[in-house]
Amino acid sequence: MRATELAVDSLTLTAGVHRLVEDVSLTAGPGEVIGLVGPNGSGKSSLLRAVYRVLRPATGRVLVDGTDAWTLPARRLARTVAAVVQEPGADFDLSVREVVAMGRTPHKRLLDGDTAEDAALIETALASVGATDLADRPFDRLSGGERQRVLIARALAQQPSLLVLDEPTNHLDVRHQLDVLGALRDLPATVLISLHDLNLAAYYCDRLYVLHHGRVTASGPPAEVLTPRLLQEVYGVASEITVHPRTGAPQVTFLPRPTPELSA
C-alpha cells in the first residue's frame, strides 16, 4: 500500500454567512502524521470534513495525490481515504467483528463474502487497538471508549492510504490512547489527525498546524510551533515548554492562573 500525498489549497468553508475556515493551506507528505491543534471552535473538525468530502469548499481545493477529491469516484475515494469522526451516527445492530469487517467493503464487489485475507486484516485491526476481546460483543452495548476503538479498527481494516481522524483519543484511557496513536504512527499511510492533548500531538506528529478563528496561526515541527507565546495567544494560558529527557519531544506544562488571594 502506497501512502497518499494530501494538499489543502487556499480552502474556505462557510455555513450561511459564517466562515468556518478561511484561506487554509496545508500539506501532508506520503507517510507523514500531521496534527491539527487549536481551541474548540477553531475550525479543525470543519477542515477535516472537507478532506473526507462531507463539507464542500466555498473556495479552494482538497487534492489527493494531485487530484481534486471532489472529482474522485466514490469507490476510489473509499479505497483511498478512511475517516474516524466524533459523531459516529446511529448504533449498529452488529457484533464488533462485523462492524470492523465493514472496513473491507470498498475492496469488494456486491455480495462478496469475507476471504481469509479479510479475516486476517480484521483480526490485526482489532489487535492494534486492544479490542480483540471485544470481537464477539454487540457493538451497541459497548462503552463510548470501546466504541471509539472499534471504529478506529474499522478504519484500519479499510487499509486506506490517507487516514483522517477527528479527536480519536477523546474517550480513551491513557493506555488505549498510546496504543491507538502508536498504531497510527506505524501505518504505511498518511495520517491527518486533530488532537486536544498537545503533549500527545508533540510526540506522535511530524508536523503541526495550529488553527485559531478558522485560520492557520502557525505550522511546522512541534518543537518550533509549541511556544509559550503561541499558547498564550491561541489558548489564553501561561505555559512552560521543556524537552522531555527520554523522548526528546517538547513537553508542555500549563501554569495555573493565580488566585485573587495570591495575586493581591
C-alpha positions in Angstrom: 0.0 0.0 0.0 1.4 3.4 -1.0 0.8 6.4 1.2 -1.1 9.3 -0.3 0.0 12.9 -0.7 -2.5 15.4 0.6 -2.7 19.1 -0.2 -5.3 21.6 1.0 -5.1 24.7 -1.2 -6.5 28.0 0.0 -9.6 26.4 1.5 -12.5 28.5 2.7 -15.6 26.8 4.2 -18.8 28.6 5.1 -22.1 27.9 6.8 -24.6 30.5 5.7 -22.9 33.9 6.3 -20.4 32.4 8.7 -16.9 31.4 7.7 -15.8 28.2 9.4 -12.3 28.1 7.8 -10.7 30.9 5.8 -7.9 30.6 3.3 -6.3 27.5 4.9 -3.5 25.6 3.2 -1.6 22.6 4.4 0.3 19.7 3.1 0.8 16.1 4.2 3.6 14.2 2.5 3.3 10.4 2.0 3.6 8.6 5.3 3.6 11.8 7.5 1.5 12.2 10.6 0.1 15.7 10.6 -1.6 17.1 13.6 -4.3 19.8 13.8 -4.4 21.6 17.1 -6.3 24.6 18.4 -9.1 25.5 20.8 -12.7 24.5 20.4 -14.4 26.3 17.5 -11.1 27.0 15.7 -12.2 25.0 12.6 -10.4 21.7 13.0 -13.5 19.5 12.5 -14.7 21.6 9.6 -11.4 21.3 7.8 -11.4 17.5 8.3 -14.9 17.2 6.9 -13.7 18.9 3.8 -10.8 16.5 3.5 -13.1 13.4 3.7 -15.6 15.0 1.4 -18.5 15.9 3.6 -18.3 19.7 3.6 -17.8 21.2 0.2 -15.4 24.1 -0.1 -16.7 27.6 -0.9 -13.3 28.3 -2.4 -10.1 26.3 -2.7 -9.4 22.6 -3.2 -8.5 19.4 -1.4 -6.0 17.5 -3.6 -5.4 13.8 -3.1 -2.3 12.8 -5.0 -2.8 15.9 -7.1 -6.4 15.2 -7.9 -9.3 17.2 -6.6 -11.0 15.0 -4.0 -14.5 16.1 -5.1 -13.9 14.7 -8.6 -12.9 11.3 -7.5 -15.4 8.4 -8.0 -16.9 7.4 -4.6 -15.5 3.9 -4.8 -12.0 5.1 -5.5 -12.2 7.7 -2.7 -13.4 5.0 -0.2 -10.4 2.8 -1.1 -8.1 5.8 -0.5 -9.5 7.7 2.4 -10.9 6.5 5.7 -12.3 8.7 8.4 -12.9 8.4 12.1 -15.3 11.1 13.2 -16.5 12.5 16.5 -20.2 11.7 15.8 -20.3 8.1 14.5 -24.1 8.2 13.9 -26.6 5.5 14.7 -25.9 2.4 16.6 -25.1 -0.8 14.7 -27.1 -3.9 15.5 -24.0 -5.9 14.7 -21.1 -7.6 16.6 -17.8 -5.8 16.9 -16.2 -8.1 14.4 -19.0 -7.4 11.9 -18.6 -3.6 12.4 -14.8 -3.8 11.7 -15.5 -6.0 8.7 -17.4 -3.1 7.2 -14.0 -1.5 6.6 -13.4 -4.2 3.9 -16.5 -3.1 1.9 -14.7 -0.7 -0.5 -12.5 -3.6 -1.6 -15.3 -6.0 -2.5 -17.9 -6.5 -5.2 -21.6 -6.7 -4.2 -22.4 -9.9 -2.2 -18.8 -10.9 -1.9 -18.1 -12.7 1.3 -15.0 -12.3 3.6 -11.9 -14.1 2.5 -9.1 -15.4 4.7 -7.2 -12.3 3.9 -10.1 -10.1 5.1 -10.4 -12.1 8.3 -6.7 -11.7 9.0 -6.9 -7.9 8.4 -9.9 -7.7 10.7 -8.1 -9.5 13.5 -5.0 -7.4 13.0 -7.0 -4.2 13.2 -8.8 -5.3 16.4 -5.4 -6.2 18.0 -3.9 -2.9 17.0 -6.4 -1.0 19.2 -6.6 -3.6 22.0 -10.1 -4.8 21.1 -9.6 -8.4 20.3 -11.5 -9.4 23.5 -14.5 -7.3 22.2 -14.8 -9.1 18.9 -18.0 -11.1 19.6 -19.8 -8.5 21.8 -22.7 -6.4 20.4 -21.4 -3.0 19.3 -24.5 -1.2 20.7 -23.7 -2.4 24.2 -20.1 -1.0 24.3 -18.9 2.0 26.3 -18.0 5.2 24.5 -14.3 4.4 24.7 -14.8 0.8 23.5 -16.9 2.0 20.5 -14.2 4.5 19.6 -11.6 1.8 19.5 -13.8 -0.4 17.3 -14.4 2.5 14.8 -10.7 3.1 14.6 -10.2 -0.6 14.0 -12.8 -0.4 11.2 -10.8 2.4 9.6 -7.6 0.4 9.9 -9.2 -2.6 8.3 -10.1 -0.4 5.3 -6.3 -0.1 4.6 -6.5 3.5 3.5 -3.6 5.4 2.1 -4.9 8.5 3.8 -6.5 8.3 7.3 -8.4 11.3 8.7 -9.2 11.3 12.4 -11.2 13.8 14.5 -10.2 13.7 18.1 -9.9 9.9 18.2 -8.5 9.7 21.7 -11.2 11.8 23.4 -13.0 8.8 25.1 -9.9 6.6 25.6 -8.0 5.9 28.8 -4.2 6.6 28.8 -3.2 3.1 27.8 -5.5 3.0 24.8 -4.6 6.5 23.8 -1.0 5.3 23.5 -1.9 2.0 21.8 -4.0 3.8 19.1 -1.6 6.6 18.4 1.3 4.1 18.3 -0.6 2.0 15.7 -1.3 5.1 13.6 2.4 6.1 13.8 3.3 2.7 12.4 0.9 2.7 9.5 2.2 2.8 5.9 -0.3 5.6 5.3 -0.6 9.4 5.6 -2.4 10.5 8.7 -4.2 13.8 9.4 -5.4 13.9 13.0 -6.9 16.6 15.3 -5.9 16.4 18.9 -6.6 18.3 22.0 -3.7 16.9 24.0 -0.7 19.0 23.0 1.9 16.6 24.5 0.5 13.7 22.5 0.5 15.8 19.4 4.1 16.8 20.1 5.3 13.2 20.4 3.3 11.5 17.7 3.1 14.1 14.9 5.7 15.0 12.4 4.3 18.5 11.9 1.5 20.6 13.5 -0.9 23.1 12.1 -2.4 25.5 14.7 -5.9 26.7 13.9 -7.3 29.8 15.5 -10.5 31.5 14.4 -10.6 29.4 11.3 -7.1 30.4 10.1 -3.6 28.7 10.4 -1.7 30.7 13.0 1.4 28.6 12.9 2.8 25.4 11.3 5.9 23.3 11.4 7.6 20.7 13.6 6.3 20.6 17.1 9.5 21.9 18.7 9.1 25.1 16.5 5.4 25.5 16.8 4.8 25.0 20.5 6.0 28.1 22.3 4.7 29.9 25.4 3.9 32.9 23.3 1.8 31.0 20.8 -0.1 29.1 23.6 -0.8 32.4 25.3 -2.1 33.9 22.1 -4.2 30.9 20.9 -5.3 29.3 24.2 -5.0 32.2 26.6 -2.9 30.3 29.0 0.5 30.6 30.5 2.9 27.6 29.9 6.4 26.3 30.1 7.9 24.2 27.3 10.7 21.8 28.1 12.3 18.9 26.2 11.4 15.6 27.6 14.6 13.9 28.8 13.7 10.5 27.4 11.6 11.1 24.3 13.3 14.4 23.1 9.8 15.8 22.3 8.5 19.1 23.6 6.7 18.8 26.9 4.0 21.4 27.7 3.3 22.3 31.3 0.3 24.6 31.8 0.6 27.1 34.6 -2.4 27.7 36.9 -4.0 31.1 36.9 -3.1 33.0 40.1 -6.0 33.1 42.6 -7.2 36.5 43.8 -5.6 35.9 47.2 -2.2 35.1 45.7 -2.2 38.0 43.2 -3.4 40.6 45.7 
